[in-house]
Amino acid sequence: MAILLAFVLALTLHLRQWHPDTKRYPHQGVDVTGYNGPIDWHMLHARGANFAYIRATLSANLRDTRFEENWAAADQAGVARGAIHIFSLCAPAAAQAANFIRTVPRTQNALPAAVSLDFHPGCDARPDRAAMLKSLREFLTLTERATGKPMLLQLSRRFEKHYRVSQAVARPIWVDQPLFAPGYAANGWKIWRASNFRRIAGVSGPINWDVIADDR
């Protein structure tokens, strides 16, 4: 039993520090929300995070409580930053786009923004595929007109399985699966969330760790 416990402890400690090989994926970073609490962005940068995606807005009228703080601090620390909108199947696309545009400054050096597509708590709506794609395209048209850049589609496996978004909307894809790069997007991926349990100096608790595939 003692040997088993020691093995489990060693594995847990290893996973907390694990990240994909920097030789294969030189551009590595984080995605954060207000739930991560206060972040020491200079320390995070020193520990290998050279980009960050920061949650900005949710649905039509909600904003992340720490967006402005994180947005400014990441830039001051030299961390490239992009904003994330949490898309809701229960709110009009135009209202969601307006919320994002009001909240996120149009910054010339910002990374392309991302829209998170998943089935979120508090919304039981499941429109058919045609209706969902129409709503998503309306959101993208409005937000990309404001930002001047194509958005990333952050796709959960279950959302992609249900709606097959990557087959219908030609945008860079962000996938999510700990430890092993998934292949559920139709045309490969641009960003991979490789861990949601990494522990790193600069933030208390686990943090999402991501890599960029520059060769895809």
FIDREN-702964 format. One record per residue (C-alpha): x, y, z; residue in three letters. Coordinates in steps of 0.5 Angstrom, whole numbers, plus 500, padded with zeros to 3 digits. Each point is the difference from the previous one (the first is absolute). Last residue first. Example, Ala and Ser with C-alpha at 12.3 -4.5 7.8 and 13.67 -1.06 7.14 Angstrom:
2
527498514SER 498493502ALA 
This chain:
216
499547423ARG 507502500ASP 499505506ASP 497495504ALA 498505506ILE 500497507VAL 496501506ASP 500499508TRP 494501504ASN 501501507ILE 500497507PRO 500503507GLY 504507501SER 503504495VAL 507503499GLY 504493500ALA 497494497ILE 495495501ARG 497496494ARG 493497501PHE 497502494ASN 505497495SER 501500492ALA 495505498ARG 502500492TRP 500506496ILE 501500492LYS 496493499TRP 498495494GLY 496501495ASN 493496502ALA 501501508ALA 500493504TYR 508499499GLY 502501508PRO 507501502ALA 501496506PHE 502502507LEU 493504502PRO 495501494GLN 497506497ASP 501503493VAL 500507497TRP 499500493ILE 502506495PRO 493502496ARG 497497494ALA 493499503VAL 496494497ALA 504494501GLN 503503507SER 493501502VAL 498492500ARG 494502505TYR 499494505HIS 507497499LYS 503507500GLU 497502506PHE 502494504ARG 507500498ARG 500508503SER 502505494LEU 504506501GLN 498503494LEU 506506498LEU 497506497MET 502503494PRO 504507501LYS 497508499GLY 498500507THR 493504499ALA 498496493ARG 503494503GLU 495501506THR 494501495LEU 501495495THR 502495505LEU 494500504PHE 495500494GLU 504494498ARG 499497507LEU 492501499SER 500497493LYS 504494503LEU 495499505MET 494500496ALA 503496495ALA 502495505ARG 493499504ASP 499504506PRO 502497507ARG 498505505ALA 501497508ASP 505506502CYS 501501507GLY 506496500PRO 504500493HIS 500496494PHE 507502497ASP 502505495LEU 505505502SER 501506495VAL 508502500ALA 503507498ALA 506500495PRO 506502504LEU 500508502ALA 506504497ASN 495505497GLN 495501506THR 493501499ARG 498500508PRO 495494502VAL 494501504THR 496504495ARG 501496494ILE 499493505PHE 493503502ASN 498502493ALA 502493497ALA 496497505GLN 494504499ALA 501499492ALA 500492502ALA 494500503PRO 500496507ALA 498493502CYS 506496496LEU 505504504SER 507502497PHE 505501506ILE 505506497HIS 507499500ILE 505506500ALA 508499497GLY 506502503ARG 508500499ALA 503500506VAL 505506501GLY 499501508ALA 496506499GLN 496497494ASP 498494505ALA 498506506ALA 496504495ALA 495494498TRP 500497507ASN 498506503GLU 495501495GLU 497493500PHE 500499507ARG 492500501THR 499496494ASP 494504496ARG 493498500LEU 495503495ASN 498496494ALA 504493501SER 506500504LEU 506506499THR 507501501ALA 504493501ARG 507501499ILE 505496495TYR 507501502ALA 507499496PHE 507500502ASN 499495506ALA 506497502GLY 502501507ARG 502507499ALA 494502497HIS 496497506LEU 504504505MET 499507496HIS 493498500TRP 499499507ASP 493498500ILE 494502505PRO 494495500GLY 500494495ASN 492500500TYR 501507497GLY 501496493THR 507498497VAL 503497494ASP 507498500VAL 506500496GLY 505496496GLN 504502493HIS 506495499PRO 495494499TYR 505495497ARG 506502504LYS 496502506THR 497493501ASP 493500502PRO 499502508HIS 501496506TRP 501504507GLN 493497503ARG 501494497LEU 506498503HIS 498502507LEU 494495499THR 504495497LEU 505500506ALA 494500505LEU 497494496VAL 506496500PHE 501502508ALA 493497501LEU 501494496LEU 507499504ILE 497501507ALA 494495498MET 
